[in-house]
Amino acid sequence: MDGAIVALEDIPTDSTVLFRVTDGEDEREAILVTNGDAGDGDGEIDGHSEDGRDGENDGNSADDSRAEPHVTCWLNYCQHLTHIKIDKGSGAPMRDGELVCANHGAYFDTTSGECTYGPCEGAYLTELEVSVSDGTVYLTDDEYAFVGDGPIDDDDDLTSTSNVKM
């Protein structure tokens, strides 16, 4: 299967995985995050299987004995000022299970991408389609193609530092 991004076990539960995509014209960054607490690797999120059925297998795992945790993917920019990256290259911070834009203090729900607090409250991150198969996360969005790991080298970084005490 084309578009392999990362092994599921390599996605942190307290941060994100950063990678590069292209829409055929521009190269952009995207971030992956597990929805909720992936726990101890038992295929359950918050005590329930991925589809909400307690203790039932959904048939998506390699050994069919447990469900794979669900992951979501978004383009890597805040909805308040869209030139500001959520993940600056070392993993986006998370607080109470939500992504946090360190520049603006905006919180984003890890299931829907909705901003639940901050200057862009009610806005949504731009989602990209991914799937999980045999412990690997794949980019399956027809609009984008996987380019590579890590951040884009960008000397013209416009990240705000007004919130940083010097």
ZIPEQUI-V369913 format. One line per field, one symbol per residue. ss: DSSP state (a for helix, b for strand, c for the rest). phi: phi as a letter, one per 20 degrees, with the letter a starting at -180 (. if undefined). burial: I if it has 24 or more other C-alpha atoms within 12 Angstrom, else O. A space follows every 10 residues. Layout:
ss = ???
phi = ???
burial = ???
This chain:
ss = cccbbbbaaa ccccccbbbb bbccccbbbb bbbbcccccc cccbbccbbc cccccccccc cccccccccc bbbbbccccc cccccccccc cccbbccbbb ccccccbbbc cccbbbbccc cccbccbbcb bbbccbbbbc ccccbbbbbc cccccccccc cccccc
phi = .fnfdafgfe efedacddbd ccdndcecdc cdbfemefme nenddlncfg enefmdeene efdleafege ccbcfebfef cfeeefdepc offcblmdfc effdmfdcff ednffeapfd gnfcfeedec cdblmceced ffeccfdrfm fffcfegdgf cfeeee
burial = OOIIIIOIIO IIIIIIIIII IIOOOOOIII IIIIIIIIOO IIIIIIOIII OOOOOOIIOI IOOOOIIIII IIIIIIIIII OOOIIIIIIO IIIIOOIIII IIIIIIIIII IIIIIIIOOI OOOIIIIIII IIIIIIIIII IOOIIIIOOI IIOOOOOOIO OOOOOO
